[in-house]
Amino acid sequence: MNLIETGRLVLRRWREDDKEPFAALNADPVVMEHFPATLTREESDMFVERIEAAFDERGFGLWAVEADGVFIGFTGLQVPRFAAHFTPCVEIGWRLARSAWGHGYATEAARASLEHGFGTLGLTEVVSFTAVPNVRSQAVMRRLGMTRDPGEDFDHPVLPEGHPLRRHVLYRVRRPAC
């Protein structure tokens, strides 16, 4: 599937013209506040290439998201590239431009991604995680029906000891019973 439509959004595969606004989003220090660093244009473009490769390899990935025909960021499913007590797994994630915050787009797009994951892909569980201070993303996780067991919170293995974003919360959601 190359396209998912919701009431207000289009989730689709990436296009070349998404790279410039995505690079701007990834260079915004407010958007990237809960990540170790902003991304350069080259790093951002390489991220898009990895996303597209994941779609080709697994049949799912992080969708480019449009609102009113304008690229606003991504949401979707991916497999984390690090080892932790909850991996291997499928993670749902999102990143939107600041102009798209506060409209419910992250929740709407993520809900469509979960429906695709549980329905089309047949997944039984999806996780999401973020740095402890990222309360906005944690609110989206709760709106999606995800739950947190504080005993499963973890130190992100890619971040060094003492890094202010190292401690992460872990949320889970299981496929709804039919």
C-alpha positions as CSV (number, residue, x, y, z in Angstrom):
1,M,0.0,0.0,0.0
2,N,1.4,3.4,-1.0
3,L,-1.3,5.7,0.3
4,I,-3.5,6.1,3.4
5,E,-6.1,8.8,3.7
6,T,-7.7,10.1,6.8
7,G,-10.3,12.8,7.2
8,R,-7.7,15.5,6.9
9,L,-4.4,13.9,6.0
10,V,-2.6,11.9,3.3
11,L,0.1,9.4,4.4
12,R,2.2,8.4,1.4
13,R,5.6,7.3,0.2
14,W,8.3,9.9,0.0
15,R,9.0,12.1,-3.0
16,E,12.1,14.1,-3.9
17,D,10.4,17.4,-3.2
18,D,9.8,16.3,0.4
19,K,13.5,16.4,1.2
20,E,13.8,20.2,1.5
21,P,10.9,20.8,3.9
22,F,12.0,17.6,5.8
23,A,15.5,19.0,6.2
24,A,14.1,22.3,7.5
25,L,12.0,20.4,10.0
26,N,15.1,18.4,11.1
27,A,17.2,21.5,11.5
28,D,14.6,23.2,13.8
29,P,16.0,23.1,17.3
30,V,12.4,23.3,18.8
31,V,11.2,20.3,16.7
32,M,14.4,18.4,17.6
33,E,14.4,19.4,21.3
34,H,14.0,15.8,22.5
35,F,16.6,14.3,20.1
36,P,20.4,14.4,20.6
37,A,21.0,16.9,17.8
38,T,19.5,18.6,14.8
39,L,20.2,17.0,11.4
40,T,22.2,18.5,8.6
41,R,20.7,18.4,5.1
42,E,22.8,15.4,4.2
43,E,21.8,13.5,7.4
44,S,18.1,14.3,6.7
45,D,18.3,13.2,3.1
46,M,20.1,9.9,4.2
47,F,17.2,9.4,6.7
48,V,14.7,9.6,3.8
49,E,16.8,7.0,1.9
50,R,16.7,4.7,4.9
51,I,12.9,5.2,5.3
52,E,12.3,4.3,1.6
53,A,14.7,1.3,1.9
54,A,12.6,0.0,4.9
55,F,9.4,0.3,2.8
56,D,11.0,-1.7,0.0
57,E,12.5,-4.3,2.4
58,R,9.6,-4.7,4.9
59,G,6.5,-3.3,3.2
60,F,6.1,-0.7,5.9
61,G,7.9,2.4,7.2
62,L,7.5,6.0,8.1
63,W,5.0,7.7,5.8
64,A,5.4,11.3,4.5
65,V,2.3,13.2,5.8
66,E,0.4,15.9,4.0
67,A,-2.2,18.3,5.3
68,D,-4.0,20.3,2.6
69,G,-1.5,19.1,0.0
70,V,1.5,20.4,2.1
71,F,4.2,18.2,3.5
72,I,4.1,18.5,7.4
73,G,6.3,15.6,8.5
74,F,6.1,11.8,9.0
75,T,4.4,9.1,11.0
76,G,4.5,5.4,10.7
77,L,6.0,2.1,11.7
78,Q,9.6,1.1,11.9
79,V,11.9,-1.5,13.5
80,P,14.3,0.1,16.0
81,R,18.0,-0.3,15.1
82,F,19.2,-0.9,18.6
83,A,19.0,-3.8,21.2
84,A,16.9,-3.3,24.3
85,H,14.8,-5.5,26.6
86,F,11.7,-5.0,24.3
87,T,13.4,-5.6,20.9
88,P,12.9,-6.9,18.3
89,C,9.6,-5.0,17.9
90,V,7.8,-2.6,15.7
91,E,7.7,1.0,16.8
92,I,5.3,3.8,15.9
93,G,6.8,7.3,15.6
94,W,6.1,10.8,14.3
95,R,7.8,14.1,13.7
96,L,5.9,17.1,12.5
97,A,6.8,20.7,11.6
98,R,6.0,23.2,14.3
99,S,3.4,24.7,12.1
100,A,1.5,21.4,12.3
101,W,1.5,21.1,16.1
102,G,-1.7,21.5,18.1
103,H,-4.1,20.4,15.4
104,G,-4.3,16.7,16.3
105,Y,-2.4,15.6,13.2
106,A,0.1,13.4,15.0
107,T,-2.7,11.4,16.7
108,E,-4.8,11.2,13.5
109,A,-1.9,10.0,11.4
110,A,-0.6,7.6,14.1
111,R,-4.0,6.1,14.5
112,A,-4.2,5.4,10.8
113,S,-0.7,3.9,10.9
114,L,-1.8,1.6,13.8
115,E,-4.9,0.5,11.9
116,H,-2.7,-0.3,9.0
117,G,-0.2,-2.2,11.2
118,F,-2.8,-4.2,13.0
119,G,-5.1,-4.8,10.0
120,T,-3.1,-5.0,6.8
121,L,0.2,-6.1,8.4
122,G,-1.3,-8.3,11.1
123,L,0.9,-7.0,13.9
124,T,-0.1,-8.0,17.4
125,E,1.7,-5.2,19.3
126,V,3.3,-1.9,18.6
127,V,5.6,0.1,20.9
128,S,6.5,3.8,21.2
129,F,9.2,5.4,23.2
130,T,10.6,8.9,23.9
131,A,12.8,10.8,26.2
132,V,11.2,11.4,29.6
133,P,10.8,15.2,29.1
134,N,8.9,14.8,25.9
135,V,5.4,15.1,27.4
136,R,3.8,16.1,24.1
137,S,4.6,12.8,22.5
138,Q,3.6,10.9,25.6
139,A,0.2,12.6,25.4
140,V,-0.2,11.3,21.8
141,M,0.8,7.8,23.0
142,R,-2.0,7.9,25.6
143,R,-4.5,9.3,23.1
144,L,-3.7,6.3,20.9
145,G,-4.6,3.9,23.8
146,M,-1.0,3.1,24.5
147,T,-0.1,2.2,28.1
148,R,3.1,2.6,30.1
149,D,4.6,0.3,32.7
150,P,7.3,2.5,34.5
151,G,9.2,-0.7,35.2
152,E,9.9,-1.0,31.4
153,D,11.4,2.5,31.1
154,F,15.0,2.3,29.9
155,D,18.2,4.1,29.2
156,H,18.6,4.5,25.4
157,P,21.7,2.5,24.5
158,V,22.8,5.0,21.8
159,L,23.1,7.9,24.2
160,P,26.0,8.1,26.6
161,E,25.8,7.8,30.4
162,G,24.8,11.1,31.9
163,H,23.1,12.4,28.7
164,P,20.0,14.4,29.7
165,L,17.8,12.5,27.1
166,R,19.1,9.1,27.9
167,R,16.2,8.0,30.1
168,H,13.2,6.9,28.0
169,V,9.6,5.9,28.6
170,L,8.1,2.9,26.8
171,Y,4.5,2.6,25.8
172,R,2.7,-0.4,24.3
173,V,-0.5,-1.1,22.5
174,R,-1.9,-4.5,21.4
175,R,-4.1,-5.3,18.5
176,P,-7.7,-4.8,19.5
177,A,-9.7,-8.1,19.9
178,C,-12.1,-8.8,17.0
